[in-house]
């Protein structure tokens, strides 16, 4: 099954061997999203709500870069 890497414009270089998103067989997989800026610095230190908003915005950018919208999301898991 072919797959393609999804990297939204303005994304930082990953600090581990992963990418922001992967598109495979019409499904976008997003994993390991952290509250980092483009230089891999933690944003909104001490503010979990702001970090969560930042992570969700990052996920939204991945989905949109792959050609979808947040209304297309059918499954989420937060840890």
N, C-alpha and C positions, 0 to 999 in steps of 0.2 A: 504494500500500500504506500503510495507516495505521500510525503509530508513536506510542509514548508515552514520555515521559521518566521515568526511574527515579531518584529521589533518596531515599536512606534517611534516616530520622529522625536528626537530630544531625549531618548533613553540613554542612561549611563551604560558603561561597559560592565557586564556582569562580573561579580567577584568570585563566582563559582562556575563550574561548567554547565550552565543552564541558560535558557533564553526566556524572555518575558512571555512568549506564547508560541504554540505550535498548532498549525492547521493540518488536520489529517482527516481525509474522507468526509469533508464538510463540517467537521467539529473542531472548535477552537478550544485548546487546553491551556489554561493559565495556572501556574503553580509557583510557589515560593516568592510571592510578591511581598516586598519589605518596604518600610517607610524611608526610602533613600532618595536623595536628590540625584542629579546627573553626575555628581562627583562621588557618589556612594557614601555621602555623609547622612547620618540619621537626621530626619527632619522632626520638628515639633517635640523635642525631647521633653519628657514628663507630661505630655498631653496625649493620652491614649485616644481620645475622640478625634483630635486633629490628625493623628497618625492613621487612624482607620479611614477617615475621609480621603487622605492622600493615597492610601493603598487602593481604595475603591475607584478613585479617579484614574489611577494607573491601570487598573484592570479594564476600566471603560475605554481607555486609549488603545489597549491591546485588542479588545473586541472590535472597535471601530476601524483600526488599521487592517484587521482581517476582513472587513467588509460588512460587519454586523452592527447591531445596536444592543443596548442593554435590555431591550424588550425581547431579544432573541435568547437571552440567558435562561436555561432551564434547570440548572443544578448549581448550587453553591455549597461550599463547606468552608467553615472558618475554624482555625485552630489557634 
